[in-house]
Amino acid sequence: MALQPGHQQNFKTLLTAAQHQDLALVECQDSRTGQPVPVICAVNYEPDGGIALVPLAQLFADNPYDTLTPPS
């Protein structure tokens, strides 16, 4: 599977949020399994003073080197 245009945009959003210290590590629930999963979210500040969390990346529960084959 090739990287999609949305992947690049999400990566840019991640970099921008990191520059502004607008990232949060939150525990979400996998909608398929019900299991808790750690997720990196961008924090969007709403005009009314509220916030919205935008999920960008899910962290690995196990050793990623056991799960992935790195690009060559």
C-alpha positions, 0 to 999 in steps of 0.5 A, a space after each residue: 500500500 502506498 502512502 496516501 495524500 491524507 497521510 502526508 497531511 496528517 504528518 504535517 498536522 502532527 509536526 505543526 502541533 508538535 511545534 506549538 506543543 499542542 499534542 496530547 497522549 490519550 487513551 482511546 477505545 478501539 471501536 472494533 475490539 473495545 480494548 484501550 489504545 494509546 493515541 497521539 492527538 492534536 489539540 484544536 482550540 475552539 472559539 468558545 474556549 473548548 477543545 477538540 482532540 484530533 487523533 493522528 497516530 496510534 502507538 504500538 502496544 508491542 515491540 514495533 520491530 516484531 510487527 513491521 518490516 522496515 522500508 528497504 
